[in-house]
């Protein structure tokens, strides 16, 4: 099955992280809890599309689109 990037989700969609592509910020993303197997929900998209807000576990997080493009998810 082909996965989507986190940046392609619509507001309210839930997904499971499947992988994080190698990049400059991949280690930082994993350190803040964005690891394969984690469920998340897209809470909001800013008016200009960048950044986005996601909810995982019991906290919310804002991500730049460049970081969200590195995260591959499967919609649930």
Buried (B, 14 or more C-beta within 10 A) or exposed (E): EEBBBBBBBEEEBEBBBBBBEEEEBBEEBEEEEBEEEBEBBBBBBEEEEBBBBBBBEEEEBEBEBEBBBBBBBEEE
